[in-house]
Amino acid sequence: MNSLRLSLEGITKKFPGVLALKNVDFDLREGEIHGLVGKNGAGKSTLISVLSGRLRPDSGKMVLMGHAIEGDIDPKKARELGIVVVSQDPEFVGEFSIAENLFLGKLPRMVNWRDLNREASKIVARIGIDVDPKQRMDDLSVGQQQLTCAGRSFFIGDSKVIVLDEVTASLTAKEQECLFELIRAHKRMGRSVIFISHLLDEIFKICDRVTVLRDGEKIGTYDVSSLDLSHLIDLVVGHQLAISQAHKTYHVSGRAQKEVLFSVKGLSNPFLKNIEFAIHKNEILGLVGLRGSGRTNLLKTLAGHIPLSSGSIRLNGNPIKISSPEDALHHGICMLYEDREVESLIPVLSVKENLTLSCLKRLLRKVMHLINHEKELTLVGGLIDKLKIITPSYETEVQYLSGGNKQKVVVGRLLASEPHIYLLDDPFRGIDVSSKYEILTLLITELSKGTGILLASSEIELLLSVCDKLLVLFKGRLIREFRREEFSVDTTELFKAMDGGYED
């Protein structure tokens, strides 16, 4: 592992009003898995965009396999050089088969389908997913799609450098282990991987070294064996943020009140079966389950996106009917969606416009019903300050913000709606540890107003630290409830329930 596969030297990139990268160095050795971490906006995506030819640096140079790369490169040339990026959102053609997607861009004019499917079967088996290569990509789960795209980068073509950019965000625990075994196998073959993740515990599971970026600058490169999680968090955040201490501040014993705020009974539709639970005032109710368990369908049903077949919903003891998102919003029920880019934001609108989308009626003047701009700016300014949203201006299009700041805009819009019930679907997916705890602290502060939170997340440790109760879903059914006094460091019982171990 002494020979360098890749070297980036003095990379600088400026955008209007922002120095995204400042004289950043990075190197990757043969047979190495090298982590790249930092808060949203630290410069990770910009550095990878420079490496893959999507952005041109203002200064700096790149050396691959001992040869300096002369002139500008574009994504096509980067791929020809053997630099492959697998992003968080899998890139594929949904109506094509798995086999066609595996060999996308490398298919001959005349395809021998039997040979193609035979070769694809071998690759699928090595990836570790049990699917027929003749299946359409659209028919796979998100995790299977991600593994297929990752497998393509490892097995098709002569990849010199593979970048895995937040690819574990959509994987189950079993799928994650399939990916990690794939990475380890290719490491043994001398392949090199850049691994990017906001889940810092993954760095310790898979990486040899890790480089930390902060505010566009390189903080340092470290042997993973020389770090622990607390130290790495401090390097990423730039100030001490001990997780154990932070967790203790979030859960206050006896926070939840006895008064029931929101309840559902016998809730059923094609995706859910006889769901019953209650949320008390000031309570955080956790929702866990494997992908496909019904977590998102339950939240979307309560938010009015999926109709009920049967069942009842009560708010403050009064029956309510929710048949549309407008109904839910009218009753003070707001949802934060898992896919913020598609479902929660309008990228071409400004930060200001995205923040106020759900509360425009409150901003109208009594005369002529025009927006009261003074009131609007006061609201927006307060939300930006409260959430510490980093943006050049109120009028900046939200698409230009980092992932963590985009998520803060989504949370800000929820706060502006002044809801009774927050429905949160994996709200910390793809954001850095600092943004995560800033958002969480703010939401918990909202509980003092007598609200309730239904929080679905794949981060079990986080749920155990902040929730008053946990509900476990399996195949659309509520099969187990864990009260806080039943929470334990040993999560065996919880994972057994998530895997259907308590299904009748």
C-alpha positions in Angstrom: 0.0 0.0 0.0 3.0 2.3 -0.5 2.4 3.1 -4.2 0.2 6.1 -4.9 -2.8 5.5 -7.2 -4.1 9.1 -7.3 -2.8 12.4 -6.1 -4.7 15.8 -6.0 -2.4 18.7 -5.2 -3.4 22.3 -4.3 -7.0 22.1 -5.6 -8.8 25.4 -5.4 -12.3 26.1 -6.6 -14.2 29.4 -6.3 -17.9 30.1 -6.8 -19.5 33.6 -6.7 -19.2 34.6 -3.1 -17.9 31.2 -1.9 -14.4 29.6 -1.7 -15.5 26.0 -2.0 -12.0 24.5 -1.9 -8.8 26.1 -0.7 -5.5 24.5 -1.7 -6.7 21.0 -0.9 -4.3 18.0 -1.2 -5.6 14.4 -1.3 -3.9 11.1 -2.1 -5.1 7.5 -2.6 -2.9 4.5 -2.4 -3.1 1.2 -4.2 -5.3 -1.3 -2.4 -6.7 1.4 0.0 -10.1 2.3 1.1 -9.8 6.0 1.9 -12.7 7.8 3.7 -13.6 11.4 2.9 -15.7 13.1 5.6 -16.9 16.6 6.5 -20.0 18.6 7.3 -22.4 19.5 4.5 -20.7 22.3 2.6 -17.2 21.2 3.7 -16.2 20.7 0.0 -16.5 16.9 -0.4 -18.9 17.1 -3.4 -16.8 19.8 -5.0 -13.6 17.8 -4.7 -15.3 14.7 -6.2 -16.7 16.9 -9.0 -13.3 18.1 -9.8 -11.9 14.5 -9.8 -14.7 13.3 -12.0 -14.5 16.1 -14.5 -17.8 17.7 -13.7 -16.0 20.9 -12.4 -12.8 22.5 -13.5 -10.6 23.7 -10.7 -9.2 27.2 -10.6 -5.8 25.9 -9.7 -4.1 22.6 -8.7 -3.1 19.4 -10.5 -4.1 15.8 -10.6 -1.7 12.8 -11.0 -3.1 9.3 -11.8 -1.0 6.2 -11.8 2.2 8.3 -11.7 1.1 10.4 -14.8 0.1 14.1 -14.5 -3.2 14.7 -16.3 -2.7 17.5 -18.7 -5.4 20.0 -19.6 -9.1 20.0 -18.6 -11.0 16.7 -18.2 -14.7 16.1 -18.6 -16.8 13.2 -17.2 -16.3 11.2 -20.4 -12.5 11.5 -20.2 -12.5 10.8 -16.4 -14.4 7.5 -17.1 -11.9 6.7 -19.8 -9.1 7.2 -17.3 -10.8 4.8 -15.0 -12.4 7.2 -12.5 -15.9 6.1 -11.6 -18.3 7.8 -9.2 -21.3 5.9 -7.7 -23.6 8.5 -6.2 -26.2 8.4 -3.5 -29.0 8.4 -6.1 -28.4 5.4 -8.3 -28.0 6.2 -12.0 -29.7 3.6 -14.3 -32.3 3.2 -17.0 -35.4 1.8 -15.2 -37.1 0.2 -18.2 -33.9 -1.7 -19.1 -33.0 -5.1 -17.5 -30.4 -5.5 -14.8 -28.1 -7.1 -17.4 -28.5 -4.2 -19.8 -27.8 -1.7 -17.0 -24.7 -3.6 -15.9 -23.2 -3.3 -19.4 -24.7 0.1 -20.1 -22.5 2.0 -22.6 -20.5 -1.2 -23.5 -23.2 -3.1 -25.4 -22.3 -4.1 -29.0 -24.6 -3.3 -31.9 -25.6 -7.0 -32.1 -26.3 -8.4 -28.7 -26.1 -12.1 -27.8 -28.7 -12.0 -25.1 -27.9 -15.5 -23.8 -24.2 -14.6 -23.3 -25.2 -11.2 -21.8 -27.6 -12.7 -19.3 -25.1 -15.5 -18.4 -22.4 -12.9 -17.6 -24.8 -10.7 -15.8 -25.9 -13.7 -13.6 -22.3 -14.2 -12.5 -21.9 -10.6 -11.6 -25.2 -10.5 -9.7 -24.2 -13.5 -7.7 -20.9 -11.9 -6.8 -22.7 -8.7 -5.8 -24.8 -10.8 -3.4 -28.3 -10.0 -4.5 -30.8 -12.7 -5.3 -32.4 -11.4 -8.5 -32.9 -12.5 -12.2 -30.7 -10.4 -14.5 -33.6 -10.2 -16.9 -35.7 -8.3 -14.4 -36.3 -4.6 -15.1 -34.3 -2.3 -12.9 -37.5 -0.5 -11.9 -38.7 -3.7 -10.3 -35.9 -3.8 -7.8 -35.8 -2.2 -4.3 -33.8 1.0 -4.0 -31.1 -0.9 -2.1 -30.8 -3.6 -4.9 -30.6 -0.8 -7.5 -27.8 0.8 -5.5 -25.9 -2.5 -5.2 -26.3 -3.1 -8.9 -24.8 0.3 -9.8 -22.0 -0.2 -7.3 -21.3 -3.7 -8.7 -21.2 -2.2 -12.2 -18.3 0.0 -11.2 -16.4 -2.9 -9.7 -16.9 -5.6 -12.3 -17.4 -3.7 -15.6 -14.4 -2.0 -17.3 -11.0 -1.3 -15.8 -11.7 1.1 -12.9 -8.6 2.7 -11.4 -10.4 4.8 -8.8 -14.0 4.1 -7.5 -15.8 6.8 -5.5 -18.7 5.6 -3.4 -20.6 8.8 -2.5 -23.1 8.2 0.3 -24.1 4.9 -1.3 -25.1 3.2 2.0 -27.9 5.7 2.8 -30.5 3.6 1.1 -29.2 0.1 2.1 -30.5 -2.3 4.7 -28.0 -3.7 7.2 -27.7 -6.9 5.1 -27.2 -5.0 1.8 -24.6 -2.8 3.5 -22.6 -5.9 4.5 -22.9 -7.2 0.9 -21.4 -3.9 -0.3 -18.6 -3.9 2.4 -17.7 -7.5 1.4 -17.5 -6.4 -2.2 -15.2 -3.5 -1.3 -13.0 -5.7 0.8 -12.7 -8.3 -2.0 -11.5 -5.6 -4.4 -9.1 -4.1 -1.9 -7.5 -7.6 -1.7 -7.1 -7.3 -5.5 -5.2 -4.0 -5.2 -8.2 -1.8 -6.2 -8.6 1.7 -4.6 -11.8 3.2 -3.3 -12.8 6.6 -2.0 -15.6 6.1 0.5 -17.8 9.1 1.5 -20.3 8.8 4.4 -22.0 11.0 7.0 -22.4 7.9 9.1 -19.0 8.1 10.8 -19.2 4.7 12.4 -19.0 3.3 8.8 -15.6 4.8 8.4 -14.3 2.6 11.2 -15.9 -0.5 9.7 -14.4 -0.2 6.2 -11.6 2.5 5.8 -7.9 2.4 6.2 -7.3 6.2 6.3 -9.7 9.1 6.4 -9.3 12.7 5.2 -11.4 15.4 6.9 -12.5 18.6 5.1 -14.0 21.6 6.9 -15.1 24.9 5.2 -13.3 24.0 2.0 -10.0 23.2 3.7 -8.2 20.0 4.5 -8.0 19.5 8.2 -5.8 16.4 7.9 -5.5 12.8 6.8 -5.4 10.1 9.6 -5.0 6.4 10.0 -8.4 5.2 11.1 -6.7 2.9 13.7 -5.4 6.1 15.4 -8.9 7.6 15.9 -12.1 6.9 17.9 -15.6 8.2 17.0 -15.5 11.1 19.4 -12.2 12.4 18.1 -13.4 12.1 14.5 -16.6 14.0 15.3 -14.5 16.8 16.8 -12.4 16.9 13.7 -15.5 17.1 11.4 -17.4 19.6 13.5 -14.5 21.8 14.6 -15.6 21.9 18.2 -16.3 19.3 20.8 -19.6 17.5 20.4 -19.5 14.4 22.5 -22.4 12.2 21.4 -23.0 10.6 24.7 -23.3 14.0 26.4 -25.5 15.3 23.5 -27.8 12.4 23.8 -28.3 13.0 27.5 -29.4 16.5 26.9 -32.1 15.4 24.4 -34.1 13.1 26.5 -35.6 14.6 29.7 -37.2 12.0 31.9 -41.0 12.6 32.2 -41.1 15.0 29.3 -44.1 13.4 27.7 -47.5 14.4 29.3 -50.4 12.1 30.0 -52.7 14.0 27.7 -53.2 12.2 24.4 -52.6 14.6 21.5 -53.1 12.4 18.5 -54.3 8.8 18.0 -55.2 6.4 15.3 -57.3 3.2 15.6 -57.9 0.4 13.1 -56.0 2.3 10.4 -55.9 0.1 7.3 -55.3 0.5 3.5 -53.6 -1.7 0.9 -50.2 -1.0 2.6 -51.2 -1.1 6.3 -53.1 -3.4 8.5 -55.1 -2.4 11.6 -52.6 0.2 13.0 -53.3 1.6 16.4 -51.1 4.0 18.5 -51.3 7.3 20.4 -48.9 10.3 20.7 -49.1 12.3 23.9 -48.2 15.9 24.2 -44.5 16.6 24.3 -43.7 13.0 23.2 -41.4 11.7 20.5 -42.7 8.4 19.2 -40.1 6.4 17.2 -41.0 4.4 14.1 -38.7 1.6 13.0 -38.7 -1.2 10.5 -36.8 -2.6 7.6 -37.2 -1.1 4.1 -40.6 -2.1 2.9 -42.0 -2.4 6.4 -44.5 0.3 5.8 -42.8 3.2 7.7 -43.1 5.7 4.8 -46.6 4.5 3.8 -47.8 5.1 7.4 -46.5 8.6 7.5 -47.8 9.4 4.0 -51.2 8.0 5.0 -51.3 10.3 8.0 -50.2 13.2 5.8 -53.0 12.6 3.4 -51.1 11.2 0.4 -52.4 7.7 0.7 -56.2 7.2 1.3 -57.5 5.2 4.2 -59.6 2.1 3.6 -60.8 2.0 7.2 -59.9 3.4 10.6 -60.2 6.6 12.6 -57.9 9.5 13.5 -58.3 11.8 16.5 -56.6 15.1 17.3 -57.0 16.5 20.9 -59.8 13.9 21.3 -61.8 15.1 18.3 -62.3 12.9 15.2 -60.7 14.3 12.1 -60.8 13.3 8.4 -57.6 13.4 6.3 -58.1 12.7 2.7 -55.5 15.1 1.2 -52.3 16.9 2.2 -54.4 20.1 2.5 -56.6 18.4 5.1 -53.5 17.3 7.1 -52.0 20.8 6.9 -55.4 22.3 8.0 -55.3 20.2 11.1 -51.7 21.1 11.9 -50.1 17.8 10.7 -46.9 18.4 8.7 -44.6 15.9 7.0 -40.9 16.0 6.3 -40.3 13.6 3.4 -37.4 11.2 3.0 -36.5 12.5 -0.5 -36.1 16.2 0.1 -34.9 16.9 -3.4 -38.0 15.5 -5.0 -40.8 15.8 -2.4 -39.8 18.6 0.0 -38.2 21.4 -2.0 -38.7 23.4 -5.1 -35.0 23.7 -6.2 -35.5 26.7 -8.5 -37.3 28.8 -5.9 -35.4 30.9 -3.4 -34.6 30.0 0.2 -37.2 32.6 1.2 -39.9 31.1 -1.0 -39.3 27.5 0.1 -39.4 28.6 3.8 -42.8 30.3 3.5 -44.6 27.8 1.1 -46.8 26.3 3.8 -47.8 29.5 5.6 -48.5 32.0 2.9 -52.0 32.7 4.2 -50.6 34.0 7.4 -48.5 36.5 5.5 -51.3 38.0 3.5 -52.3 41.6 4.2 -56.0 42.0 5.2 -56.4 44.6 2.4 -56.1 43.3 -1.2 -54.6 40.0 0.1 -51.0 40.7 -1.0 -48.0 39.4 0.7 -46.8 41.5 3.7 -43.1 41.6 2.7 -42.0 43.1 6.0 -43.7 40.3 7.9 -42.3 37.8 5.4 -38.8 38.9 5.9 -39.1 39.0 9.7 -40.3 35.3 9.6 -37.6 34.2 7.1 -34.8 36.0 8.9 -35.9 34.5 12.2 -35.9 31.0 10.8 -32.5 31.4 9.1 -31.0 32.6 12.4 -32.7 29.9 14.5 -31.7 27.1 12.2 -28.2 28.5 11.3 -28.9 28.2 7.6 -25.8 29.1 5.6 -26.9 30.9 2.4 -25.5 33.9 0.5 -28.9 35.6 0.7 -32.6 35.0 1.2 -33.0 35.1 -2.6 -30.5 32.3 -3.4 -32.1 29.4 -5.2 -32.3 26.5 -2.7 -30.7 24.1 -5.2 -27.3 25.8 -4.6 -27.2 25.0 -0.8 -25.4 22.1 0.7 -27.5 19.0 1.7 -27.6 19.9 5.4 -28.7 23.5 4.7 -31.4 22.2 2.3 -32.7 20.0 5.1 -32.7 23.0 7.5 -34.9 24.9 5.0 -37.3 22.0 5.0 -37.4 21.9 8.8 -37.8 25.7 8.8 -40.9 25.4 6.6 -42.4 22.9 9.1 -41.7 25.3 12.0 -43.3 28.2 10.1 -46.5 26.1 9.7 -46.7 25.9 13.6 -48.0 22.3 13.5 -49.4 20.1 16.2 -47.9 16.9 14.8 -44.5 16.5 13.1 -44.3 13.5 10.7 -40.5 13.0 10.0 -39.4 10.4 7.5 -35.6 9.7 7.9 -34.9 13.4 8.4 -31.2 13.0 9.1 -30.4 11.0 5.9 -27.4 12.4 4.1 -26.6 15.3 6.5 -23.6 15.8 8.7 -23.4 15.2 12.4 -23.5 18.9 13.4 -26.6 19.7 11.3 -28.2 16.6 12.6 -28.0 17.6 16.2 -28.8 21.2 15.5 -32.1 20.1 13.8 -32.8 17.6 16.5 -32.3 20.1 19.3 -34.6 22.5 17.7 -37.4 20.0 17.2 -37.2 18.9 20.8 -37.5 22.5 21.8 -40.7 22.6 19.9 -42.1 19.9 22.2 -42.4 22.5 24.9 -45.2 24.0 22.9 -47.3 20.8 23.5 -46.6 19.3 20.1 -45.9 15.6 19.2 -43.3 14.0 16.9 -43.6 10.7 14.9 -40.0 10.1 13.9 -39.0 7.3 11.5 -35.2 6.8 11.1 -32.7 4.1 10.1 -30.4 5.3 12.8 -31.4 3.1 15.7 -28.9 4.6 18.2 -30.3 8.0 17.6 -33.9 6.8 18.1 -32.9 5.0 21.3 -31.4 8.3 22.6 -34.3 10.6 22.0 -37.6 8.7 21.8 -40.1 8.0 24.6 -41.4 4.9 22.8 -40.6 2.9 19.7 -43.1 1.2 17.4 -41.9 -1.6 15.2 -43.5 -2.2 11.8 -43.2 -5.4 9.8 -45.0 -5.9 6.5 -47.5 -3.1 7.2 -48.3 -4.3 10.7 -47.5 -2.9 14.1 -45.9 -5.9 15.8 -44.1 -4.6 18.9 -43.9 -1.5 21.1 -40.9 -0.7 23.3 -41.3 1.7 26.1 -38.3 3.8 27.2 -37.7 1.7 30.3 -37.3 -1.3 27.9 -34.6 0.4 25.9 -31.2 -1.3 26.3 -27.7 -1.1 24.9 -28.4 -4.6 23.7 -30.6 -4.1 20.7 -31.1 -7.8 20.0 -34.8 -7.8 20.9 -35.4 -4.7 18.7 -33.7 -6.1 15.7 -35.5 -9.4 16.2 -38.8 -7.5 16.1 -37.8 -5.5 13.0 -37.0 -8.8 11.2 -40.5 -10.2 12.0 -39.5 -12.2 15.0 -42.7 -11.3 16.9 -45.1 -11.6 14.0 -48.3 -13.5 14.9 
